[in-house]
Amino acid sequence: MRKQKSNKLKIIHLLLLAALLLLTAKLIYAQVRGGDSMGRIEWTSMQLYRNGSNYDYSYNYALRLDAKSGQMLYDCSFKAPVNLNDDTWRCELESVPVTREELAPLDAFIQELPLAPPKEPEPVDEDMFICDETREIFDVSVANYKDRSFKKLTASLRAEQREELQKQFLQLYLKAKDRAPLRN
């Protein structure tokens, strides 16, 4: 009887230890990703960028949290799509505030990506000549202004994911463009 009770206690002890280990692993994983205990990432800036020799295919979309006002600000520069029905050749915004509601679809998309710290860049061969070096960047930053910590995260985007992100940024542009300050 005593041995049976001892075995039950050992099993309960092992189950509690396993649960504690799983919870600890989940918390550590969330901290590595920059999120909370549920794995949600509270990002403070994001950039989707492409630069090449052809200006028509270059774009820059950026969101950043303004520490003073607490607002998310949107910057963008991209070639206007044909279906925009606008006389604009190039769409540009600078420091236009956007709401959490406007960011919700973009945030939901980001939460589903397998974000991780960026890999170290490969060394550049100085003897190699590149005529058109097209650079593509996607990164999400997590910053804590209280302890001044900063983490940069990224994900390798498939073509359809990049297109979806661009579509999300275009929708954000259409919502925010009327709030943009007039330029001289």
KOLDO-139716 format. One record per atom (N, C-alpha, C): atom name; residue in one letter; residue number from 0; x, y, z. Coordinates in Angstrom, 2 decimals. Layout:
BEGIN
atom_type_seq_east_north_up
CA_A_NUM_X_Y_Z
...
end
This chain:
BEGIN
atom_type_seq_east_north_up
N_M_0_0.82_-1.19_0.00
CA_M_0_0.00_0.00_0.00
C_M_0_0.87_1.26_0.00
N_R_1_1.87_1.24_0.86
CA_R_1_2.77_2.38_0.97
C_R_1_3.55_2.60_-0.33
N_K_2_3.97_1.50_-0.96
CA_K_2_4.72_1.58_-2.22
C_K_2_3.83_2.13_-3.33
N_Q_3_2.56_1.73_-3.35
CA_Q_3_1.62_2.21_-4.35
C_Q_3_1.38_3.72_-4.19
N_K_4_1.28_4.19_-2.97
CA_K_4_1.10_5.61_-2.69
C_K_4_2.34_6.39_-3.13
N_S_5_3.50_5.81_-2.88
CA_S_5_4.77_6.44_-3.26
C_S_5_4.87_6.57_-4.78
N_N_6_4.42_5.56_-5.51
CA_N_6_4.44_5.60_-6.98
C_N_6_3.49_6.68_-7.51
N_K_7_2.33_6.81_-6.87
CA_K_7_1.37_7.84_-7.29
C_K_7_1.95_9.23_-7.06
N_L_8_2.61_9.42_-5.93
CA_L_8_3.25_10.71_-5.64
C_L_8_4.35_11.02_-6.64
N_K_9_5.11_10.00_-7.02
CA_K_9_6.18_10.20_-8.02
C_K_9_5.59_10.61_-9.37
N_I_10_4.49_9.96_-9.74
CA_I_10_3.84_10.28_-11.02
C_I_10_3.30_11.71_-10.99
N_I_11_2.65_12.09_-9.89
CA_I_11_2.14_13.47_-9.76
C_I_11_3.30_14.46_-9.79
N_H_12_4.37_14.14_-9.11
CA_H_12_5.55_15.00_-9.09
C_H_12_6.12_15.18_-10.50
N_L_13_6.23_14.08_-11.24
CA_L_13_6.75_14.14_-12.61
C_L_13_5.83_14.94_-13.53
N_L_14_4.52_14.77_-13.37
CA_L_14_3.58_15.54_-14.19
C_L_14_3.67_17.03_-13.89
N_L_15_3.76_17.39_-12.63
CA_L_15_3.91_18.81_-12.26
C_L_15_5.23_19.37_-12.79
N_L_16_6.28_18.61_-12.71
CA_L_16_7.58_19.05_-13.23
C_L_16_7.52_19.24_-14.74
N_A_17_6.86_18.32_-15.45
CA_A_17_6.72_18.45_-16.91
C_A_17_5.91_19.69_-17.27
N_A_18_4.82_19.94_-16.52
CA_A_18_4.01_21.14_-16.78
C_A_18_4.82_22.40_-16.54
N_L_19_5.61_22.42_-15.48
CA_L_19_6.45_23.57_-15.17
C_L_19_7.49_23.79_-16.27
N_L_20_8.09_22.72_-16.76
CA_L_20_9.07_22.84_-17.85
C_L_20_8.43_23.39_-19.12
N_L_21_7.24_22.91_-19.47
CA_L_21_6.54_23.40_-20.66
C_L_21_6.20_24.88_-20.54
N_L_22_5.72_25.29_-19.38
CA_L_22_5.39_26.69_-19.16
C_L_22_6.64_27.56_-19.24
N_T_23_7.73_27.11_-18.63
CA_T_23_8.99_27.86_-18.70
C_T_23_9.48_27.97_-20.13
N_A_24_9.41_26.89_-20.89
CA_A_24_9.85_26.92_-22.30
C_A_24_9.00_27.89_-23.10
N_K_25_7.70_27.91_-22.85
CA_K_25_6.81_28.84_-23.57
C_K_25_7.14_30.29_-23.25
N_L_26_7.42_30.58_-21.98
CA_L_26_7.79_31.94_-21.59
C_L_26_9.11_32.37_-22.20
N_I_27_10.09_31.47_-22.21
CA_I_27_11.39_31.79_-22.79
C_I_27_11.24_32.02_-24.29
N_Y_28_10.47_31.17_-24.98
CA_Y_28_10.25_31.33_-26.41
C_Y_28_9.59_32.67_-26.71
N_A_29_8.61_33.05_-25.92
CA_A_29_7.92_34.33_-26.13
C_A_29_8.89_35.49_-25.92
N_Q_30_9.77_35.40_-24.94
CA_Q_30_10.73_36.48_-24.70
C_Q_30_11.74_36.57_-25.83
N_V_31_12.18_35.42_-26.35
CA_V_31_13.12_35.43_-27.48
C_V_31_12.47_36.08_-28.69
N_R_32_11.20_35.78_-28.93
CA_R_32_10.48_36.36_-30.06
C_R_32_10.12_37.82_-29.81
N_G_33_10.16_38.26_-28.56
CA_G_33_9.80_39.63_-28.26
C_G_33_8.35_39.80_-27.90
N_G_34_7.68_38.71_-27.57
CA_G_34_6.26_38.79_-27.29
C_G_34_5.94_38.61_-25.82
N_D_35_4.67_38.43_-25.55
CA_D_35_4.25_38.18_-24.18
C_D_35_4.16_36.68_-23.96
N_S_36_3.62_36.26_-22.82
CA_S_36_3.59_34.84_-22.49
C_S_36_2.70_34.03_-23.42
N_M_37_1.82_34.69_-24.17
CA_M_37_0.96_33.97_-25.11
C_M_37_1.59_33.93_-26.50
N_G_38_2.80_34.46_-26.66
CA_G_38_3.49_34.43_-27.94
C_G_38_3.15_35.58_-28.85
N_R_39_2.33_36.52_-28.40
CA_R_39_1.97_37.69_-29.21
C_R_39_3.13_38.67_-29.25
N_I_40_3.44_39.18_-30.43
CA_I_40_4.54_40.13_-30.59
C_I_40_3.98_41.54_-30.60
N_E_41_4.47_42.35_-29.69
CA_E_41_4.09_43.77_-29.65
C_E_41_5.21_44.55_-30.36
N_W_42_5.08_44.68_-31.66
CA_W_42_6.13_45.32_-32.45
C_W_42_6.00_46.85_-32.38
N_T_43_7.13_47.52_-32.52
CA_T_43_7.17_48.98_-32.44
C_T_43_7.57_49.62_-33.77
N_S_44_8.07_48.83_-34.68
CA_S_44_8.35_49.36_-36.03
C_S_44_8.41_48.19_-37.00
N_M_45_8.23_48.51_-38.28
CA_M_45_8.24_47.51_-39.32
C_M_45_8.66_48.18_-40.62
N_Q_46_9.38_47.44_-41.45
CA_Q_46_9.77_47.98_-42.74
C_Q_46_9.75_46.89_-43.79
N_L_47_9.17_47.21_-44.93
CA_L_47_9.22_46.37_-46.12
C_L_47_9.82_47.26_-47.19
N_Y_48_10.95_46.84_-47.74
CA_Y_48_11.76_47.73_-48.56
C_Y_48_12.32_46.96_-49.74
N_R_49_12.33_47.62_-50.89
CA_R_49_12.99_47.06_-52.07
C_R_49_13.61_48.21_-52.82
N_N_50_14.86_48.05_-53.17
CA_N_50_15.56_49.09_-53.89
C_N_50_16.33_48.45_-55.04
N_G_51_16.23_49.04_-56.20
CA_G_51_16.95_48.53_-57.36
C_G_51_17.24_49.67_-58.32
N_S_52_17.78_49.35_-59.47
CA_S_52_18.12_50.40_-60.42
C_S_52_16.88_50.95_-61.13
N_N_53_15.78_50.21_-61.14
CA_N_53_14.55_50.67_-61.77
C_N_53_13.62_51.21_-60.68
N_Y_54_13.39_52.51_-60.72
CA_Y_54_12.58_53.19_-59.71
C_Y_54_11.14_52.68_-59.68
N_D_55_10.66_52.18_-60.82
CA_D_55_9.28_51.67_-60.88
C_D_55_9.06_50.47_-59.98
N_Y_56_10.09_49.68_-59.73
CA_Y_56_9.96_48.47_-58.94
C_Y_56_10.49_48.64_-57.52
N_S_57_10.88_49.83_-57.16
CA_S_57_11.36_50.10_-55.81
C_S_57_10.22_50.58_-54.94
N_Y_58_10.26_50.22_-53.68
CA_Y_58_9.24_50.69_-52.74
C_Y_58_9.82_50.71_-51.34
N_N_59_9.17_51.45_-50.48
CA_N_59_9.53_51.50_-49.07
C_N_59_8.27_51.75_-48.26
N_Y_60_7.94_50.82_-47.41
CA_Y_60_6.81_50.96_-46.50
C_Y_60_7.39_50.88_-45.09
N_A_61_7.04_51.80_-44.24
CA_A_61_7.59_51.78_-42.88
C_A_61_6.54_52.25_-41.88
N_L_62_6.50_51.58_-40.76
CA_L_62_5.67_51.97_-39.63
C_L_62_6.58_52.09_-38.42
N_R_63_6.37_53.10_-37.60
CA_R_63_7.19_53.25_-36.40
C_R_63_6.36_53.89_-35.30
N_L_64_6.63_53.47_-34.09
CA_L_64_5.94_54.02_-32.94
C_L_64_6.67_55.27_-32.48
N_D_65_5.94_56.38_-32.43
CA_D_65_6.52_57.62_-31.93
C_D_65_6.47_57.57_-30.40
N_A_66_7.64_57.59_-29.78
CA_A_66_7.73_57.44_-28.32
C_A_66_7.06_58.58_-27.58
N_K_67_7.09_59.77_-28.14
CA_K_67_6.51_60.93_-27.44
C_K_67_4.99_60.91_-27.48
N_S_68_4.42_60.68_-28.65
CA_S_68_2.96_60.74_-28.79
C_S_68_2.28_59.39_-28.55
N_G_69_3.04_58.30_-28.68
CA_G_69_2.47_56.97_-28.54
C_G_69_1.70_56.53_-29.77
N_Q_70_1.77_57.30_-30.86
CA_Q_70_1.06_56.96_-32.10
C_Q_70_1.97_56.19_-33.05
N_M_71_1.35_55.33_-33.83
CA_M_71_2.07_54.64_-34.88
C_M_71_2.05_55.55_-36.11
N_L_72_3.22_55.80_-36.69
CA_L_72_3.35_56.68_-37.85
C_L_72_3.70_55.86_-39.09
N_Y_73_3.12_56.25_-40.22
CA_Y_73_3.26_55.52_-41.47
C_Y_73_4.01_56.37_-42.48
N_D_74_5.05_55.78_-43.08
CA_D_74_5.80_56.39_-44.18
C_D_74_5.74_55.40_-45.34
N_C_75_5.60_55.92_-46.54
CA_C_75_5.65_55.02_-47.69
C_C_75_6.05_55.79_-48.94
N_S_76_6.58_55.04_-49.88
CA_S_76_6.93_55.56_-51.19
C_S_76_6.89_54.37_-52.15
N_F_77_5.99_54.44_-53.14
CA_F_77_5.88_53.34_-54.09
C_F_77_5.20_53.85_-55.35
N_K_78_5.38_53.10_-56.45
CA_K_78_4.74_53.46_-57.70
C_K_78_3.24_53.25_-57.57
N_A_79_2.46_54.24_-58.01
CA_A_79_1.00_54.15_-57.91
C_A_79_0.49_53.03_-58.81
N_P_80_-0.35_52.15_-58.28
CA_P_80_-0.94_51.11_-59.12
C_P_80_-1.87_51.72_-60.16
N_V_81_-2.03_51.04_-61.26
CA_V_81_-2.86_51.54_-62.36
C_V_81_-4.30_51.73_-61.91
N_N_82_-4.81_50.87_-61.06
CA_N_82_-6.21_50.93_-60.65
C_N_82_-6.47_51.92_-59.50
N_L_83_-5.53_52.76_-59.17
CA_L_83_-5.70_53.71_-58.07
C_L_83_-6.62_54.87_-58.43
N_N_84_-6.84_55.10_-59.74
CA_N_84_-7.69_56.20_-60.21
C_N_84_-7.26_57.54_-59.62
N_D_85_-6.00_57.76_-59.68
CA_D_85_-5.42_58.97_-59.13
C_D_85_-4.48_59.55_-60.19
N_D_86_-4.24_60.82_-60.14
CA_D_86_-3.29_61.42_-61.08
C_D_86_-1.86_61.32_-60.57
N_T_87_-1.68_60.58_-59.51
CA_T_87_-0.37_60.45_-58.88
C_T_87_0.45_59.38_-59.57
N_W_88_1.71_59.70_-59.84
CA_W_88_2.60_58.70_-60.41
C_W_88_3.29_57.92_-59.30
N_R_89_3.61_58.61_-58.22
CA_R_89_4.31_58.02_-57.08
C_R_89_3.53_58.33_-55.81
N_C_90_3.20_57.33_-55.05
CA_C_90_2.48_57.51_-53.78
C_C_90_3.50_57.70_-52.66
N_E_91_3.36_58.78_-51.93
CA_E_91_4.29_59.04_-50.83
C_E_91_3.55_59.62_-49.64
N_L_92_3.88_59.11_-48.48
CA_L_92_3.37_59.64_-47.21
C_L_92_4.55_59.76_-46.26
N_E_93_4.46_60.71_-45.35
CA_E_93_5.52_60.87_-44.36
C_E_93_4.92_61.19_-43.00
N_S_94_5.18_60.32_-42.05
CA_S_94_4.77_60.50_-40.65
C_S_94_3.27_60.74_-40.49
N_V_95_2.46_59.94_-41.15
CA_V_95_1.01_60.05_-41.03
C_V_95_0.55_59.09_-39.93
N_P_96_-0.16_59.61_-38.91
CA_P_96_-0.63_58.72_-37.84
C_P_96_-1.68_57.73_-38.36
N_V_97_-1.58_56.50_-37.89
CA_V_97_-2.56_55.48_-38.21
C_V_97_-3.08_54.86_-36.90
N_T_98_-4.32_54.40_-36.93
CA_T_98_-4.95_53.87_-35.73
C_T_98_-4.71_52.37_-35.59
N_R_99_-4.93_51.86_-34.41
CA_R_99_-4.81_50.42_-34.16
C_R_99_-5.81_49.64_-35.02
N_E_100_-6.99_50.21_-35.22
CA_E_100_-7.99_49.54_-36.04
C_E_100_-7.51_49.41_-37.48
N_E_101_-6.86_50.46_-37.99
CA_E_101_-6.34_50.42_-39.35
C_E_101_-5.19_49.42_-39.47
N_L_102_-4.45_49.22_-38.37
CA_L_102_-3.31_48.31_-38.38
C_L_102_-3.70_46.86_-38.10
N_A_103_-4.93_46.62_-37.69
CA_A_103_-5.34_45.28_-37.27
C_A_103_-5.07_44.19_-38.32
N_P_104_-5.44_44.38_-39.61
CA_P_104_-5.16_43.31_-40.59
C_P_104_-3.66_43.07_-40.78
N_L_105_-2.89_44.12_-40.77
CA_L_105_-1.44_44.01_-40.92
C_L_105_-0.85_43.32_-39.70
N_D_106_-1.32_43.68_-38.51
CA_D_106_-0.84_43.07_-37.28
C_D_106_-1.17_41.57_-37.27
N_A_107_-2.37_41.21_-37.68
CA_A_107_-2.75_39.79_-37.73
C_A_107_-1.84_39.01_-38.67
N_F_108_-1.48_39.62_-39.80
CA_F_108_-0.57_38.98_-40.75
C_F_108_0.80_38.77_-40.11
N_I_109_1.31_39.79_-39.43
CA_I_109_2.63_39.72_-38.79
C_I_109_2.66_38.64_-37.71
N_Q_110_1.58_38.53_-36.95
CA_Q_110_1.54_37.56_-35.85
C_Q_110_1.67_36.12_-36.36
N_E_111_1.30_35.88_-37.62
CA_E_111_1.35_34.53_-38.18
C_E_111_2.72_34.19_-38.78
N_L_112_3.59_35.16_-38.94
CA_L_112_4.90_34.91_-39.56
C_L_112_5.87_34.28_-38.55
N_P_113_6.75_33.41_-39.03
CA_P_113_7.76_32.82_-38.14
C_P_113_8.94_33.78_-37.97
N_L_114_8.76_34.80_-37.16
CA_L_114_9.80_35.81_-36.97
C_L_114_10.94_35.27_-36.13
N_A_115_12.15_35.66_-36.50
CA_A_115_13.35_35.23_-35.78
C_A_115_14.42_36.30_-35.96
N_P_116_15.44_36.31_-35.10
CA_P_116_16.53_37.27_-35.31
C_P_116_17.17_37.05_-36.67
N_P_117_17.62_38.14_-37.32
CA_P_117_18.22_37.99_-38.65
C_P_117_19.55_37.23_-38.59
N_K_118_19.84_36.53_-39.68
CA_K_118_21.11_35.82_-39.79
C_K_118_22.20_36.82_-40.13
N_E_119_23.42_36.45_-39.79
CA_E_119_24.56_37.29_-40.14
C_E_119_24.69_37.35_-41.67
N_P_120_24.92_38.55_-42.24
CA_P_120_25.07_38.62_-43.70
C_P_120_26.33_37.89_-44.15
N_E_121_26.22_37.35_-45.36
CA_E_121_27.37_36.66_-45.93
C_E_121_28.42_37.69_-46.34
N_P_122_29.70_37.32_-46.23
CA_P_122_30.75_38.27_-46.63
C_P_122_30.66_38.59_-48.12
N_V_123_30.93_39.83_-48.45
CA_V_123_30.84_40.29_-49.83
C_V_123_32.18_40.05_-50.52
N_D_124_32.10_39.51_-51.72
CA_D_124_33.30_39.31_-52.53
C_D_124_33.61_40.62_-53.23
N_E_125_34.72_41.24_-52.87
CA_E_125_35.09_42.56_-53.41
C_E_125_35.38_42.51_-54.91
N_D_126_35.73_41.34_-55.43
CA_D_126_36.06_41.22_-56.86
C_D_126_34.83_41.05_-57.74
N_M_127_33.68_40.80_-57.13
CA_M_127_32.46_40.57_-57.91
C_M_127_31.83_41.92_-58.27
N_F_128_31.49_42.07_-59.55
CA_F_128_30.86_43.30_-60.02
C_F_128_29.38_43.04_-60.20
N_I_129_28.56_43.86_-59.57
CA_I_129_27.11_43.70_-59.66
C_I_129_26.54_44.94_-60.34
N_C_130_25.92_44.75_-61.50
CA_C_130_25.35_45.87_-62.23
C_C_130_24.08_46.40_-61.56
N_D_131_23.20_45.52_-61.18
CA_D_131_21.94_45.91_-60.58
C_D_131_21.73_45.11_-59.31
N_E_132_22.15_45.67_-58.22
CA_E_132_21.98_44.97_-56.96
C_E_132_20.64_45.39_-56.36
N_T_133_19.66_44.52_-56.51
CA_T_133_18.35_44.77_-55.92
C_T_133_18.38_44.25_-54.49
N_R_134_18.03_45.12_-53.57
CA_R_134_18.00_44.74_-52.16
C_R_134_16.56_44.69_-51.69
N_E_135_16.25_43.64_-50.97
CA_E_135_14.94_43.51_-50.37
C_E_135_15.11_43.30_-48.87
N_I_136_14.35_44.06_-48.10
CA_I_136_14.44_43.98_-46.65
C_I_136_13.04_43.87_-46.08
N_F_137_12.88_42.99_-45.12
CA_F_137_11.67_42.96_-44.31
C_F_137_12.11_42.76_-42.88
N_D_138_11.78_43.69_-42.01
CA_D_138_12.08_43.49_-40.60
C_D_138_11.03_44.11_-39.71
N_V_139_10.94_43.54_-38.54
CA_V_139_10.01_43.98_-37.51
C_V_139_10.86_44.23_-36.28
N_S_140_10.64_45.35_-35.61
CA_S_140_11.41_45.66_-34.42
C_S_140_10.52_45.64_-33.19
N_V_141_11.09_45.15_-32.12
CA_V_141_10.43_45.12_-30.83
C_V_141_11.30_45.93_-29.90
N_A_142_10.76_47.02_-29.38
CA_A_142_11.54_47.88_-28.49
C_A_142_10.76_48.08_-27.20
N_N_143_11.49_48.15_-26.12
CA_N_143_10.91_48.45_-24.83
C_N_143_11.54_49.76_-24.37
N_Y_144_10.73_50.82_-24.34
CA_Y_144_11.28_52.13_-24.02
C_Y_144_11.62_52.28_-22.54
N_K_145_11.03_51.42_-21.69
CA_K_145_11.32_51.51_-20.26
C_K_145_12.75_51.05_-19.96
N_D_146_13.12_49.89_-20.49
CA_D_146_14.49_49.41_-20.22
C_D_146_15.43_49.61_-21.41
N_R_147_14.94_50.31_-22.42
CA_R_147_15.72_50.67_-23.62
C_R_147_16.28_49.46_-24.37
N_S_148_15.55_48.35_-24.33
CA_S_148_15.98_47.18_-25.08
C_S_148_15.41_47.24_-26.50
N_F_149_16.07_46.57_-27.43
CA_F_149_15.67_46.61_-28.83
C_F_149_16.03_45.28_-29.47
N_K_150_15.09_44.70_-30.19
CA_K_150_15.33_43.46_-30.94
C_K_150_14.83_43.65_-32.35
N_K_151_15.60_43.19_-33.30
CA_K_151_15.17_43.21_-34.69
C_K_151_14.88_41.77_-35.09
N_L_152_13.70_41.57_-35.69
CA_L_152_13.28_40.25_-36.13
C_L_152_12.98_40.30_-37.62
N_T_153_13.03_39.16_-38.27
CA_T_153_12.74_39.11_-39.70
C_T_153_12.15_37.74_-40.04
N_A_154_11.66_37.62_-41.24
CA_A_154_11.15_36.35_-41.74
C_A_154_11.41_36.31_-43.24
N_S_155_11.73_35.14_-43.74
CA_S_155_11.87_34.97_-45.18
C_S_155_10.47_34.93_-45.78
N_L_156_10.18_35.88_-46.63
CA_L_156_8.84_35.96_-47.21
C_L_156_8.80_35.28_-48.57
N_R_157_7.78_34.47_-48.75
CA_R_157_7.52_33.91_-50.08
C_R_157_6.91_35.01_-50.93
N_A_158_6.89_34.83_-52.23
CA_A_158_6.37_35.85_-53.14
C_A_158_4.93_36.24_-52.80
N_E_159_4.08_35.26_-52.51
CA_E_159_2.68_35.57_-52.21
C_E_159_2.55_36.30_-50.87
N_Q_160_3.44_36.01_-49.92
CA_Q_160_3.41_36.75_-48.65
C_Q_160_3.83_38.20_-48.85
N_R_161_4.86_38.40_-49.68
CA_R_161_5.32_39.76_-49.98
C_R_161_4.20_40.54_-50.68
N_E_162_3.52_39.90_-51.63
CA_E_162_2.41_40.56_-52.32
C_E_162_1.28_40.90_-51.35
N_E_163_0.98_40.00_-50.43
CA_E_163_-0.06_40.25_-49.44
C_E_163_0.32_41.43_-48.54
N_L_164_1.57_41.47_-48.14
CA_L_164_2.04_42.59_-47.31
C_L_164_1.93_43.90_-48.07
N_Q_165_2.33_43.91_-49.34
CA_Q_165_2.20_45.12_-50.15
C_Q_165_0.74_45.53_-50.29
N_K_166_-0.15_44.56_-50.45
CA_K_166_-1.58_44.85_-50.55
C_K_166_-2.08_45.48_-49.24
N_Q_167_-1.63_44.94_-48.11
CA_Q_167_-2.01_45.49_-46.81
C_Q_167_-1.51_46.94_-46.66
N_F_168_-0.28_47.18_-47.09
CA_F_168_0.28_48.54_-47.01
C_F_168_-0.45_49.50_-47.96
N_L_169_-0.88_49.02_-49.14
CA_L_169_-1.65_49.85_-50.05
C_L_169_-2.99_50.23_-49.41
N_Q_170_-3.65_49.26_-48.78
CA_Q_170_-4.91_49.55_-48.09
C_Q_170_-4.70_50.59_-46.99
N_L_171_-3.59_50.48_-46.29
CA_L_171_-3.27_51.45_-45.25
C_L_171_-3.04_52.83_-45.86
N_Y_172_-2.38_52.87_-47.02
CA_Y_172_-2.17_54.14_-47.73
C_Y_172_-3.52_54.78_-48.09
N_L_173_-4.44_53.99_-48.63
CA_L_173_-5.74_54.52_-49.05
C_L_173_-6.52_55.08_-47.85
N_K_174_-6.36_54.47_-46.68
CA_K_174_-7.05_54.97_-45.50
C_K_174_-6.38_56.23_-44.93
N_A_175_-5.05_56.33_-45.05
CA_A_175_-4.31_57.40_-44.38
C_A_175_-3.99_58.60_-45.27
N_K_176_-4.10_58.47_-46.58
CA_K_176_-3.62_59.53_-47.47
C_K_176_-4.33_60.87_-47.28
N_D_177_-5.61_60.84_-46.90
CA_D_177_-6.35_62.10_-46.72
C_D_177_-5.94_62.83_-45.44
N_R_178_-5.28_62.14_-44.54
CA_R_178_-4.80_62.77_-43.29
C_R_178_-3.39_63.32_-43.43
N_A_179_-2.77_63.07_-44.57
CA_A_179_-1.37_63.51_-44.76
C_A_179_-1.31_65.03_-44.86
N_P_180_-0.28_65.62_-44.24
CA_P_180_-0.13_67.07_-44.38
C_P_180_0.20_67.44_-45.81
N_L_181_-0.29_68.58_-46.26
CA_L_181_-0.03_69.04_-47.63
C_L_181_1.42_69.44_-47.77
N_R_182_2.00_69.07_-48.91
CA_R_182_3.40_69.43_-49.19
C_R_182_3.42_70.68_-50.06
N_N_183_4.49_71.41_-49.92
CA_N_183_4.66_72.62_-50.74
C_N_183_5.11_72.27_-52.13
end
